Amino acid sequence: MPPETTISLNQYMKFITTPLLFLIIPMLASSQVEWTVFGGPQASSAGYKIRDEKQKSSFKYGFQTGVGMKVAFESQLYFAPSIFYSMKGYKVKFTQYQAPPDVTAIDNDTRMHTLETAVPLQLDFSAKPSHGFIRTGPTLDFQLFAKEKYHTLSGGTVSRPMKFGYNDYGRYSANWILHLGYESENGLTVFATASIGLASLDNVDEGPDIRHRTFGFCLGWKFHNSRLVMDTRNKE
């Protein structure tokens, strides 16, 4: 593994684990913690620019699945961190040519397998057991492995694993998510999800600007609900 890739991975792990530990440890000691498993289909693409010129991209279909936590913060406001697998990708046709993937590539078709950590806030629209909600906040995703297939100006076809490193694609990226959904009293949760990339997937200086775009729908189920009720009355 090239030194650049190792450094990036270590920086990524330090960047996500430190704030997550400060958030999750107090959450586990909280008087109210709810856990949810979730999953569902999604469509993904990319905002793709070369020299500030937008390239035509189209969607690919995948899914996401993971586990989330909901911890009371204030009134109807909650911390709602999660970790999940997300299958992403994009198709793009070029009007300009630049690496990555290659200066002779006329298009690219990618498939990415990512692990994503999210630390959003959730606002419930009602204090009733069944209620709507909105959830939003930042995420960091780690590209576990990926493949790309493209055609060249000479008529050739290249199919290969995507390369991650200082002069290739970036191993990790940042995003912003938005969930709009409904939680029922019996534990069923449904929500629509959208995610927009905040950082480019490209690590090449003055290379293309590539940012994730995902839209999907998830079903979830609360499998743990722990509530601690404290009696604060005077017991004299």
GROMACS elastic network, one bead per residue, 0.5 to 0.9 nm:
[ bonds ]
;  ai    aj funct       b0    kb
    1     4     6  0.83675   500
    1     5     6  0.67028   500
    1     6     6  0.69370   500
    2     5     6  0.55005   500
    2     6     6  0.66710   500
    2     7     6  0.89677   500
    2   165     6  0.71933   500
    2   166     6  0.89157   500
    3     6     6  0.51758   500
    3     7     6  0.62342   500
    3     8     6  0.86522   500
    3   165     6  0.84139   500
    4     7     6  0.52775   500
    4     8     6  0.62565   500
    4     9     6  0.87287   500
    4   164     6  0.89125   500
    4   165     6  0.56259   500
    4   166     6  0.55539   500
    4   167     6  0.88451   500
    5     8     6  0.51436   500
    5     9     6  0.62079   500
    5    10     6  0.87221   500
    5   164     6  0.65604   500
    5   166     6  0.68886   500
    5   170     6  0.85948   500
    5   171     6  0.75400   500
    6     9     6  0.51643   500
    6    10     6  0.62461   500
    6    11     6  0.86100   500
    6   165     6  0.85452   500
    7    10     6  0.52252   500
    7    11     6  0.61315   500
    7    12     6  0.85009   500
    8    11     6  0.51495   500
    8    12     6  0.60580   500
    8    13     6  0.86841   500
    8   165     6  0.78786   500
    8   166     6  0.84867   500
    8   170     6  0.83871   500
    8   171     6  0.72502   500
    8   172     6  0.82236   500
    9    12     6  0.50200   500
    9    13     6  0.62091   500
    9    14     6  0.86817   500
    9   142     6  0.87061   500
    9   171     6  0.72846   500
    9   172     6  0.81183   500
   10    13     6  0.51939   500
   10    14     6  0.62456   500
   10    15     6  0.84787   500
   11    14     6  0.52703   500
   11    15     6  0.60012   500
   11    16     6  0.87363   500
   12    15     6  0.50319   500
   12    16     6  0.62981   500
   12    17     6  0.85173   500
   12   140     6  0.88660   500
   12   142     6  0.81724   500
   12   171     6  0.88011   500
   12   172     6  0.72371   500
   13    16     6  0.54374   500
   13    17     6  0.58850   500
   13    18     6  0.84030   500
   14    17     6  0.54080   500
   14    18     6  0.60344   500
   14    19     6  0.88366   500
   15    18     6  0.61739   500
   15    19     6  0.72849   500
   16    19     6  0.60582   500
   16    20     6  0.61816   500
   16    21     6  0.87306   500
   16   117     6  0.79528   500
   16   140     6  0.75428   500
   17    20     6  0.50802   500
   17    21     6  0.59901   500
   17    22     6  0.86991   500
   18    21     6  0.53981   500
   18    22     6  0.65937   500
   18    23     6  0.88971   500
   19    22     6  0.51840   500
   19    23     6  0.63025   500
   19    24     6  0.86534   500
   20    23     6  0.50516   500
   20    24     6  0.58479   500
   20    25     6  0.83445   500
   20    81     6  0.86896   500
   20   119     6  0.80850   500
   21    24     6  0.52006   500
   21    25     6  0.58161   500
   21    26     6  0.85826   500
   22    25     6  0.59889   500
   22    26     6  0.70214   500
   22    27     6  0.89750   500
   23    26     6  0.60667   500
   23    27     6  0.64476   500
   23    79     6  0.88132   500
   23    81     6  0.87266   500
   23   119     6  0.88048   500
   24    28     6  0.61838   500
   24    29     6  0.88038   500
   24    81     6  0.83409   500
   25    28     6  0.53264   500
   25    29     6  0.67307   500
   25    30     6  0.89286   500
   26    29     6  0.52080   500
   26    30     6  0.62947   500
   27    31     6  0.85154   500
   27    32     6  0.83819   500
   27    33     6  0.72128   500
   27    69     6  0.88087   500
   27    70     6  0.86787   500
   27    71     6  0.62544   500
   27    72     6  0.86238   500
   27    79     6  0.85455   500
   28    31     6  0.84337   500
   28    32     6  0.87183   500
   28    33     6  0.71469   500
   28    71     6  0.86154   500
   29    32     6  0.85365   500
   29    33     6  0.86402   500
   30    33     6  0.65480   500
   30    71     6  0.72097   500
   30    72     6  0.78857   500
   30   227     6  0.89773   500
   30   228     6  0.87286   500
   31    71     6  0.85397   500
   31    72     6  0.82181   500
   31   226     6  0.73921   500
   31   227     6  0.58126   500
   31   228     6  0.50987   500
   31   229     6  0.78003   500
   32    70     6  0.82873   500
   32    71     6  0.60089   500
   32    72     6  0.61721   500
   32   225     6  0.75940   500
   32   226     6  0.56617   500
   32   228     6  0.66056   500
   33    69     6  0.69792   500
   33    70     6  0.58386   500
   33    72     6  0.72739   500
   33   224     6  0.78772   500
   33   225     6  0.61834   500
   33   226     6  0.55510   500
   33   227     6  0.70561   500
   34    68     6  0.84086   500
   34    69     6  0.57313   500
   34    70     6  0.50361   500
   34    71     6  0.65941   500
   34   222     6  0.67599   500
   34   223     6  0.78099   500
   34   224     6  0.56614   500
   34   226     6  0.65603   500
   34   227     6  0.87664   500
   35    67     6  0.72563   500
   35    68     6  0.57942   500
   35    70     6  0.63804   500
   35    71     6  0.89898   500
   35   221     6  0.82689   500
   35   222     6  0.54988   500
   35   223     6  0.59872   500
   35   224     6  0.52779   500
   35   225     6  0.68216   500
   36    66     6  0.85237   500
   36    67     6  0.56568   500
   36    68     6  0.51065   500
   36    69     6  0.62583   500
   36    70     6  0.80589   500
   36   187     6  0.86802   500
   36   189     6  0.85110   500
   36   220     6  0.62121   500
   36   221     6  0.52862   500
   36   223     6  0.59928   500
   36   224     6  0.74545   500
   37    65     6  0.76844   500
   37    66     6  0.58813   500
   37    68     6  0.63071   500
   37    69     6  0.89438   500
   37   219     6  0.84622   500
   37   220     6  0.54011   500
   37   221     6  0.55674   500
   37   222     6  0.66703   500
   37   223     6  0.74213   500
   38    64     6  0.82167   500
   38    65     6  0.56080   500
   38    66     6  0.56059   500
   38    67     6  0.61885   500
   38    68     6  0.77325   500
   38    84     6  0.88169   500
   38   189     6  0.82675   500
   38   190     6  0.87908   500
   38   218     6  0.63323   500
   38   219     6  0.54968   500
   38   221     6  0.65338   500
   38   222     6  0.89499   500
   39    63     6  0.72774   500
   39    64     6  0.54114   500
   39    66     6  0.64093   500
   39    67     6  0.87379   500
   39    84     6  0.87793   500
   39   217     6  0.80927   500
   39   218     6  0.50860   500
   39   219     6  0.57278   500
   39   220     6  0.65561   500
   40    62     6  0.87668   500
   40    63     6  0.55570   500
   40    64     6  0.57159   500
   40    65     6  0.65785   500
   40   216     6  0.71402   500
   40   217     6  0.56192   500
   40   219     6  0.62332   500
   40   220     6  0.87928   500
   41    61     6  0.74442   500
   41    62     6  0.59003   500
   41    64     6  0.64957   500
   41    65     6  0.89647   500
   41   215     6  0.87430   500
   41   216     6  0.57204   500
   41   217     6  0.59587   500
   41   218     6  0.69250   500
   42    60     6  0.85660   500
   42    61     6  0.59351   500
   42    62     6  0.53751   500
   42    64     6  0.70351   500
   42    86     6  0.87839   500
   42    87     6  0.82610   500
   42    88     6  0.84099   500
   42   193     6  0.84633   500
   42   214     6  0.66713   500
   42   215     6  0.54832   500
   42   217     6  0.64484   500
   42   218     6  0.85507   500
   43    59     6  0.59827   500
   43    60     6  0.56322   500
   43    62     6  0.61737   500
   43    63     6  0.77478   500
   43    88     6  0.77257   500
   43    89     6  0.86462   500
   43   213     6  0.83403   500
   43   214     6  0.56385   500
   43   215     6  0.53491   500
   43   216     6  0.60994   500
   44    58     6  0.83102   500
   44    59     6  0.52694   500
   44    60     6  0.53950   500
   44    61     6  0.62750   500
   44    62     6  0.74412   500
   44    87     6  0.82986   500
   44    88     6  0.55131   500
   44    89     6  0.58192   500
   44    90     6  0.63305   500
   44   212     6  0.72459   500
   44   213     6  0.54918   500
   44   215     6  0.64210   500
   44   216     6  0.85037   500
   45    57     6  0.67499   500
   45    58     6  0.59173   500
   45    60     6  0.63890   500
   45    61     6  0.89212   500
   45    88     6  0.74753   500
   45    89     6  0.58956   500
   45    91     6  0.69736   500
   45    92     6  0.86882   500
   45   211     6  0.84399   500
   45   212     6  0.61995   500
   45   213     6  0.50265   500
   45   214     6  0.63408   500
   45   215     6  0.89796   500
   46    57     6  0.66401   500
   46    58     6  0.78615   500
   46    59     6  0.80833   500
   46    89     6  0.76562   500
   46    90     6  0.58860   500
   46    91     6  0.80926   500
   46    92     6  0.82831   500
   46   196     6  0.87759   500
   46   197     6  0.82141   500
   46   210     6  0.61737   500
   46   211     6  0.51639   500
   46   213     6  0.50510   500
   46   214     6  0.81610   500
   47    54     6  0.77494   500
   47    55     6  0.80096   500
   47    56     6  0.87902   500
   47    57     6  0.74019   500
   47   196     6  0.87628   500
   47   197     6  0.81315   500
   47   209     6  0.76379   500
   47   210     6  0.57400   500
   47   211     6  0.50319   500
   47   212     6  0.65288   500
   47   213     6  0.67613   500
   48    53     6  0.83547   500
   48    54     6  0.59182   500
   48    55     6  0.55096   500
   48    56     6  0.75779   500
   48    57     6  0.71188   500
   48    92     6  0.77938   500
   48   208     6  0.70338   500
   48   209     6  0.56355   500
   48   211     6  0.65820   500
   48   212     6  0.89162   500
   49    52     6  0.53548   500
   49    53     6  0.51182   500
   49    55     6  0.55720   500
   49    56     6  0.89655   500
   49   208     6  0.56566   500
   49   209     6  0.50407   500
   49   210     6  0.66798   500
   50    53     6  0.52038   500
   50    54     6  0.65843   500
   50    55     6  0.70847   500
   50    94     6  0.85527   500
   50    95     6  0.86909   500
   50    96     6  0.66945   500
   50    97     6  0.78334   500
   50    98     6  0.73723   500
   50   206     6  0.88691   500
   50   207     6  0.70858   500
   50   209     6  0.64240   500
   50   210     6  0.88707   500
   51    54     6  0.84459   500
   51    96     6  0.83965   500
   51   206     6  0.78078   500
   51   207     6  0.77844   500
   51   208     6  0.68884   500
   51   209     6  0.82994   500
   52   208     6  0.83514   500
   52   209     6  0.80486   500
   53    95     6  0.86625   500
   53    96     6  0.83584   500
   54    57     6  0.89314   500
   54    95     6  0.88837   500
   55    92     6  0.67731   500
   55    93     6  0.64320   500
   55    94     6  0.58291   500
   55    95     6  0.67409   500
   55    96     6  0.82248   500
   56    91     6  0.84294   500
   56    92     6  0.56463   500
   56    93     6  0.55389   500
   56    94     6  0.70743   500
   56    95     6  0.84659   500
   57    90     6  0.68263   500
   57    91     6  0.54033   500
   57    93     6  0.64430   500
   57    94     6  0.89408   500
   58    90     6  0.62468   500
   58    91     6  0.51698   500
   58    92     6  0.63486   500
   58    93     6  0.88614   500
   59    89     6  0.76163   500
   59    90     6  0.56477   500
   59    91     6  0.64669   500
   59   213     6  0.89441   500
   59   214     6  0.87703   500
   60    88     6  0.73626   500
   60    89     6  0.59394   500
   60    90     6  0.56491   500
   60    91     6  0.70947   500
   60   109     6  0.89630   500
   60   110     6  0.86899   500
   60   111     6  0.82188   500
   61    87     6  0.80742   500
   61    88     6  0.75076   500
   61    89     6  0.79044   500
   61    90     6  0.89736   500
   62    86     6  0.77075   500
   62    87     6  0.51332   500
   62    88     6  0.63053   500
   62    89     6  0.82798   500
   63    85     6  0.82694   500
   63    86     6  0.60568   500
   63    87     6  0.54860   500
   63    88     6  0.78577   500
   63   216     6  0.79243   500
   64    84     6  0.66921   500
   64    85     6  0.54487   500
   64    87     6  0.62404   500
   64    88     6  0.88908   500
   64   216     6  0.85864   500
   64   218     6  0.81205   500
   65    83     6  0.86690   500
   65    84     6  0.54255   500
   65    85     6  0.54681   500
   65    86     6  0.67861   500
   65   218     6  0.84028   500
   66    82     6  0.72300   500
   66    83     6  0.57691   500
   66    85     6  0.61144   500
   66    86     6  0.86716   500
   67    81     6  0.88533   500
   67    82     6  0.57210   500
   67    83     6  0.58424   500
   67    84     6  0.63505   500
   67   220     6  0.89548   500
   68    80     6  0.66966   500
   68    81     6  0.58185   500
   68    83     6  0.65201   500
   68    84     6  0.82920   500
   68   118     6  0.89772   500
   69    79     6  0.77459   500
   69    80     6  0.53256   500
   69    81     6  0.55757   500
   69    82     6  0.61482   500
   70    78     6  0.62916   500
   70    79     6  0.57562   500
   70    81     6  0.70616   500
   70    82     6  0.89177   500
   70   122     6  0.82305   500
   71    77     6  0.88303   500
   71    78     6  0.54069   500
   71    79     6  0.52317   500
   71    80     6  0.65146   500
   71    81     6  0.88129   500
   72    75     6  0.76130   500
   72    76     6  0.76326   500
   72    77     6  0.66493   500
   72    79     6  0.66323   500
   72    80     6  0.89864   500
   73    76     6  0.77650   500
   73    77     6  0.56192   500
   73    79     6  0.63767   500
   74    77     6  0.51206   500
   74    78     6  0.67760   500
   75    78     6  0.81981   500
   75   127     6  0.83725   500
   76   122     6  0.81648   500
   76   123     6  0.57947   500
   76   124     6  0.53142   500
   76   125     6  0.74678   500
   76   126     6  0.72526   500
   76   127     6  0.65314   500
   77   121     6  0.70563   500
   77   122     6  0.57399   500
   77   124     6  0.65652   500
   78   120     6  0.87653   500
   78   121     6  0.56839   500
   78   122     6  0.50085   500
   78   123     6  0.64112   500
   78   124     6  0.81376   500
   79   119     6  0.73635   500
   79   120     6  0.64266   500
   79   122     6  0.61816   500
   80   118     6  0.81528   500
   80   119     6  0.63633   500
   80   120     6  0.55859   500
   80   121     6  0.55722   500
   80   122     6  0.60834   500
   80   135     6  0.77821   500
   81   117     6  0.75342   500
   81   118     6  0.53700   500
   81   120     6  0.59519   500
   81   121     6  0.78687   500
   82   116     6  0.82566   500
   82   117     6  0.58876   500
   82   118     6  0.52109   500
   82   119     6  0.66973   500
   82   120     6  0.84579   500
   83   115     6  0.73388   500
   83   116     6  0.56904   500
   83   118     6  0.62916   500
   83   119     6  0.89985   500
   84   114     6  0.84481   500
   84   115     6  0.58751   500
   84   116     6  0.53477   500
   84   117     6  0.65871   500
   84   118     6  0.84408   500
   85   113     6  0.74107   500
   85   114     6  0.58212   500
   85   116     6  0.61771   500
   85   117     6  0.89915   500
   86   112     6  0.83073   500
   86   113     6  0.62375   500
   86   114     6  0.52362   500
   86   115     6  0.62393   500
   86   116     6  0.69184   500
   86   141     6  0.87787   500
   87   111     6  0.74148   500
   87   112     6  0.59024   500
   87   114     6  0.62427   500
   87   115     6  0.88289   500
   88   110     6  0.82978   500
   88   111     6  0.59874   500
   88   113     6  0.63038   500
   88   114     6  0.72873   500
   88   212     6  0.80488   500
   88   213     6  0.87368   500
   88   214     6  0.76550   500
   89   109     6  0.75801   500
   89   110     6  0.50433   500
   89   112     6  0.53266   500
   89   113     6  0.83918   500
   89   146     6  0.86773   500
   89   212     6  0.80890   500
   90   108     6  0.79172   500
   90   109     6  0.60027   500
   90   110     6  0.54518   500
   90   111     6  0.69713   500
   90   112     6  0.87803   500
   90   212     6  0.84602   500
   90   213     6  0.88537   500
   91   107     6  0.75204   500
   91   108     6  0.57128   500
   91   110     6  0.64328   500
   92   106     6  0.87235   500
   92   107     6  0.54968   500
   92   108     6  0.53686   500
   92   109     6  0.66257   500
   92   110     6  0.88845   500
   93   106     6  0.61581   500
   93   108     6  0.66735   500
   93   109     6  0.89905   500
   94    97     6  0.65009   500
   94   105     6  0.76848   500
   94   106     6  0.51861   500
   94   107     6  0.54506   500
   94   108     6  0.82848   500
   95   106     6  0.74895   500
   95   107     6  0.89536   500
   96   103     6  0.86796   500
   96   106     6  0.80020   500
   97   100     6  0.89922   500
   97   102     6  0.73281   500
   97   104     6  0.62608   500
   97   105     6  0.64370   500
   97   106     6  0.69495   500
   98   101     6  0.71968   500
   98   102     6  0.58635   500
   98   104     6  0.75034   500
   98   105     6  0.77154   500
   98   207     6  0.68193   500
   98   208     6  0.70568   500
   99   103     6  0.50844   500
   99   104     6  0.83527   500
   99   105     6  0.82280   500
   99   168     6  0.81166   500
   99   204     6  0.78078   500
   99   207     6  0.66304   500
   99   208     6  0.75501   500
  100   103     6  0.73297   500
  100   105     6  0.86988   500
  100   167     6  0.86367   500
  100   168     6  0.63870   500
  100   169     6  0.72802   500
  100   202     6  0.75517   500
  100   204     6  0.76818   500
  100   207     6  0.73276   500
  100   208     6  0.74830   500
  101   104     6  0.85670   500
  101   105     6  0.67188   500
  101   107     6  0.89137   500
  101   108     6  0.75276   500
  101   148     6  0.82870   500
  101   150     6  0.79917   500
  101   162     6  0.84046   500
  101   168     6  0.82312   500
  101   169     6  0.87656   500
  102   105     6  0.51921   500
  102   106     6  0.87650   500
  102   150     6  0.89213   500
  102   152     6  0.83522   500
  103   106     6  0.85382   500
  103   152     6  0.86820   500
  104   151     6  0.82472   500
  104   152     6  0.51711   500
  104   153     6  0.54793   500
  104   154     6  0.78846   500
  105   108     6  0.73324   500
  105   150     6  0.62152   500
  105   151     6  0.56449   500
  105   153     6  0.63535   500
  106   150     6  0.71035   500
  106   151     6  0.58221   500
  106   152     6  0.55518   500
  106   153     6  0.62814   500
  107   149     6  0.83263   500
  107   150     6  0.53904   500
  107   151     6  0.60200   500
  107   152     6  0.77499   500
  108   148     6  0.65578   500
  108   149     6  0.56772   500
  108   151     6  0.72607   500
  109   147     6  0.83161   500
  109   148     6  0.54733   500
  109   149     6  0.51160   500
  109   150     6  0.62207   500
  110   146     6  0.71819   500
  110   147     6  0.56338   500
  110   149     6  0.64574   500
  110   150     6  0.87267   500
  110   162     6  0.83669   500
  111   145     6  0.87371   500
  111   146     6  0.55319   500
  111   147     6  0.54154   500
  111   148     6  0.65078   500
  112   143     6  0.67000   500
  112   144     6  0.76403   500
  112   145     6  0.62283   500
  112   147     6  0.66769   500
  112   148     6  0.87358   500
  112   162     6  0.88157   500
  113   142     6  0.85700   500
  113   143     6  0.60690   500
  113   144     6  0.56166   500
  113   145     6  0.56299   500
  113   146     6  0.60258   500
  114   141     6  0.61907   500
  114   142     6  0.53903   500
  114   144     6  0.52306   500
  114   145     6  0.73210   500
  114   146     6  0.85886   500
  114   172     6  0.88303   500
  115   140     6  0.84451   500
  115   141     6  0.55076   500
  115   142     6  0.51902   500
  115   143     6  0.66552   500
  115   144     6  0.67688   500
  116   139     6  0.66586   500
  116   140     6  0.56432   500
  116   142     6  0.62237   500
  116   143     6  0.86966   500
  117   138     6  0.86537   500
  117   139     6  0.54480   500
  117   140     6  0.53953   500
  117   141     6  0.62768   500
  117   142     6  0.86498   500
  118   137     6  0.71970   500
  118   138     6  0.59916   500
  118   140     6  0.65781   500
  118   141     6  0.85946   500
  118   175     6  0.89676   500
  118   176     6  0.87694   500
  118   177     6  0.81624   500
  119   136     6  0.84439   500
  119   137     6  0.60792   500
  119   138     6  0.60245   500
  119   139     6  0.63831   500
  120   135     6  0.63327   500
  120   138     6  0.61654   500
  120   139     6  0.79269   500
  120   176     6  0.89521   500
  120   177     6  0.79038   500
  120   178     6  0.86964   500
  121   134     6  0.84802   500
  121   135     6  0.56282   500
  121   136     6  0.57533   500
  121   137     6  0.62582   500
  122   133     6  0.68146   500
  122   134     6  0.57524   500
  122   136     6  0.66702   500
  122   137     6  0.88625   500
  122   179     6  0.88268   500
  123   126     6  0.88129   500
  123   132     6  0.87619   500
  123   133     6  0.55841   500
  123   134     6  0.54557   500
  123   135     6  0.63113   500
  123   136     6  0.89193   500
  124   127     6  0.70301   500
  124   131     6  0.66421   500
  124   132     6  0.60420   500
  124   134     6  0.66631   500
  124   135     6  0.86123   500
  124   182     6  0.89523   500
  125   128     6  0.88489   500
  125   131     6  0.62432   500
  125   132     6  0.54058   500
  125   133     6  0.54120   500
  125   134     6  0.78205   500
  126   129     6  0.81856   500
  126   130     6  0.79812   500
  126   131     6  0.55497   500
  126   132     6  0.70493   500
  126   133     6  0.81462   500
  127   130     6  0.81868   500
  127   131     6  0.73114   500
  128   131     6  0.60929   500
  128   185     6  0.84123   500
  129   183     6  0.78512   500
  129   184     6  0.66400   500
  129   186     6  0.85907   500
  130   182     6  0.74887   500
  130   183     6  0.55885   500
  130   186     6  0.82594   500
  130   187     6  0.89354   500
  131   181     6  0.86895   500
  131   182     6  0.57397   500
  131   183     6  0.55321   500
  131   184     6  0.65283   500
  131   185     6  0.82633   500
  132   180     6  0.77497   500
  132   181     6  0.56822   500
  132   183     6  0.62297   500
  132   184     6  0.86117   500
  133   179     6  0.81082   500
  133   180     6  0.60097   500
  133   181     6  0.54566   500
  133   182     6  0.59341   500
  133   183     6  0.75747   500
  133   191     6  0.87802   500
  134   178     6  0.74271   500
  134   179     6  0.56924   500
  134   181     6  0.65092   500
  134   182     6  0.87025   500
  134   191     6  0.89773   500
  135   177     6  0.79814   500
  135   178     6  0.58034   500
  135   180     6  0.64574   500
  135   181     6  0.84239   500
  136   176     6  0.73715   500
  136   177     6  0.54817   500
  136   179     6  0.62557   500
  136   180     6  0.88032   500
  137   175     6  0.85992   500
  137   176     6  0.57024   500
  137   177     6  0.56801   500
  137   178     6  0.70299   500
  138   174     6  0.71982   500
  138   175     6  0.57630   500
  138   177     6  0.62471   500
  138   198     6  0.89901   500
  139   173     6  0.85094   500
  139   174     6  0.57575   500
  139   175     6  0.50832   500
  139   176     6  0.59268   500
  139   177     6  0.70062   500
  139   195     6  0.89634   500
  140   172     6  0.71049   500
  140   173     6  0.58396   500
  140   175     6  0.62369   500
  140   176     6  0.87482   500
  141   171     6  0.85628   500
  141   172     6  0.55194   500
  141   173     6  0.54957   500
  141   174     6  0.63478   500
  141   175     6  0.77107   500
  142   171     6  0.59855   500
  142   173     6  0.68082   500
  143   146     6  0.72434   500
  143   164     6  0.88110   500
  143   170     6  0.81125   500
  143   171     6  0.52306   500
  143   172     6  0.57600   500
  143   173     6  0.82182   500
  144   171     6  0.77387   500
  144   172     6  0.89712   500
  145   161     6  0.76464   500
  145   162     6  0.74468   500
  145   163     6  0.89037   500
  145   164     6  0.89895   500
  145   171     6  0.88476   500
  146   160     6  0.88421   500
  146   161     6  0.57973   500
  146   162     6  0.53941   500
  146   163     6  0.82857   500
  147   159     6  0.74420   500
  147   160     6  0.57601   500
  147   162     6  0.50055   500
  147   163     6  0.87037   500
  148   158     6  0.80967   500
  148   159     6  0.58782   500
  148   160     6  0.57135   500
  148   161     6  0.61467   500
  148   162     6  0.59265   500
  149   157     6  0.72378   500
  149   158     6  0.55766   500
  149   160     6  0.65377   500
  149   161     6  0.87331   500
  150   156     6  0.84868   500
  150   157     6  0.58217   500
  150   158     6  0.54165   500
  150   159     6  0.66453   500
  151   154     6  0.82902   500
  151   155     6  0.64226   500
  151   156     6  0.56265   500
  151   158     6  0.63020   500
  151   159     6  0.89302   500
  152   155     6  0.53385   500
  152   156     6  0.52334   500
  152   157     6  0.63248   500
  152   158     6  0.78139   500
  153   156     6  0.73789   500
  160   163     6  0.87095   500
  162   168     6  0.83976   500
  162   169     6  0.73825   500
  163   168     6  0.59124   500
  163   169     6  0.61418   500
  163   170     6  0.86076   500
  163   171     6  0.88953   500
  164   167     6  0.79051   500
  164   168     6  0.53254   500
  164   170     6  0.55855   500
  164   171     6  0.56297   500
  164   203     6  0.84113   500
  165   168     6  0.50699   500
  165   169     6  0.60830   500
  165   170     6  0.61463   500
  165   171     6  0.70775   500
  165   203     6  0.71198   500
  166   169     6  0.74980   500
  166   170     6  0.73108   500
  166   202     6  0.89770   500
  166   203     6  0.55915   500
  166   204     6  0.68028   500
  167   170     6  0.86160   500
  167   202     6  0.82984   500
  167   203     6  0.56251   500
  167   205     6  0.76781   500
  168   202     6  0.64748   500
  168   203     6  0.54715   500
  168   204     6  0.58778   500
  169   172     6  0.89019   500
  169   200     6  0.89683   500
  169   201     6  0.56930   500
  169   203     6  0.52689   500
  169   204     6  0.74225   500
  170   173     6  0.72092   500
  170   200     6  0.78328   500
  170   202     6  0.53810   500
  170   203     6  0.52363   500
  170   204     6  0.87650   500
  171   201     6  0.75219   500
  171   203     6  0.89032   500
  172   199     6  0.89395   500
  172   201     6  0.72154   500
  173   197     6  0.74647   500
  173   198     6  0.75255   500
  173   199     6  0.55837   500
  173   200     6  0.67827   500
  173   201     6  0.62628   500
  173   211     6  0.84046   500
  173   212     6  0.86343   500
  174   196     6  0.88091   500
  174   197     6  0.60643   500
  174   198     6  0.53154   500
  174   199     6  0.53957   500
  174   200     6  0.82941   500
  174   212     6  0.89872   500
  175   195     6  0.64412   500
  175   196     6  0.54955   500
  175   199     6  0.70378   500
  175   211     6  0.85121   500
  175   212     6  0.75784   500
  175   213     6  0.88733   500
  176   194     6  0.83669   500
  176   195     6  0.55221   500
  176   196     6  0.54004   500
  176   197     6  0.64242   500
  176   198     6  0.67529   500
  177   193     6  0.71206   500
  177   194     6  0.56777   500
  177   196     6  0.66063   500
  177   197     6  0.88762   500
  178   192     6  0.82167   500
  178   193     6  0.57503   500
  178   194     6  0.52707   500
  178   195     6  0.63685   500
  178   196     6  0.88793   500
  179   191     6  0.61458   500
  179   192     6  0.55753   500
  179   194     6  0.65921   500
  179   195     6  0.88539   500
  180   190     6  0.85286   500
  180   191     6  0.53370   500
  180   192     6  0.53832   500
  180   193     6  0.67138   500
  181   189     6  0.73475   500
  181   190     6  0.54511   500
  181   192     6  0.61464   500
  181   193     6  0.86447   500
  182   188     6  0.83696   500
  182   189     6  0.57583   500
  182   190     6  0.54746   500
  182   191     6  0.63101   500
  183   186     6  0.84932   500
  183   187     6  0.68073   500
  183   188     6  0.60567   500
  183   190     6  0.66966   500
  183   191     6  0.86196   500
  183   220     6  0.88961   500
  184   187     6  0.55072   500
  184   188     6  0.53621   500
  184   189     6  0.62658   500
  184   190     6  0.87815   500
  185   188     6  0.74531   500
  186   221     6  0.88963   500
  186   222     6  0.85333   500
  187   220     6  0.80965   500
  187   221     6  0.54370   500
  187   223     6  0.77142   500
  188   219     6  0.74350   500
  188   220     6  0.59313   500
  188   222     6  0.68162   500
  189   218     6  0.81523   500
  189   219     6  0.57179   500
  189   221     6  0.58488   500
  189   222     6  0.77718   500
  190   217     6  0.75898   500
  190   218     6  0.57622   500
  190   220     6  0.61215   500
  190   221     6  0.87831   500
  191   216     6  0.86416   500
  191   217     6  0.59169   500
  191   218     6  0.54639   500
  191   219     6  0.67441   500
  191   220     6  0.83651   500
  192   215     6  0.76879   500
  192   216     6  0.58618   500
  192   218     6  0.63789   500
  193   214     6  0.78935   500
  193   215     6  0.56308   500
  193   216     6  0.51082   500
  193   217     6  0.58830   500
  193   218     6  0.75020   500
  194   213     6  0.76636   500
  194   214     6  0.56057   500
  194   216     6  0.65081   500
  194   217     6  0.88557   500
  195   212     6  0.75069   500
  195   213     6  0.57254   500
  195   214     6  0.50888   500
  195   215     6  0.65283   500
  196   211     6  0.72937   500
  196   212     6  0.59293   500
  196   214     6  0.67949   500
  197   200     6  0.72827   500
  197   201     6  0.89304   500
  197   210     6  0.83744   500
  197   213     6  0.62314   500
  197   214     6  0.88513   500
  198   211     6  0.68351   500
  198   212     6  0.81953   500
  199   202     6  0.87998   500
  199   209     6  0.84613   500
  199   210     6  0.78720   500
  199   211     6  0.62109   500
  199   212     6  0.84832   500
  200   203     6  0.77836   500
  200   208     6  0.82031   500
  200   209     6  0.53563   500
  200   212     6  0.80834   500
  201   208     6  0.87516   500
  201   209     6  0.72185   500
  201   210     6  0.52775   500
  201   211     6  0.61869   500
  201   212     6  0.80111   500
  202   205     6  0.84152   500
  202   207     6  0.66636   500
  202   208     6  0.64478   500
  202   209     6  0.64163   500
  202   210     6  0.62893   500
  202   211     6  0.87815   500
  203   206     6  0.87646   500
  203   207     6  0.73486   500
  203   208     6  0.88861   500
  204   208     6  0.78320   500
  205   208     6  0.87839   500
  206   209     6  0.85414   500
  222   225     6  0.72273   500
  231   234     6  0.88448   500
  232   235     6  0.85857   500
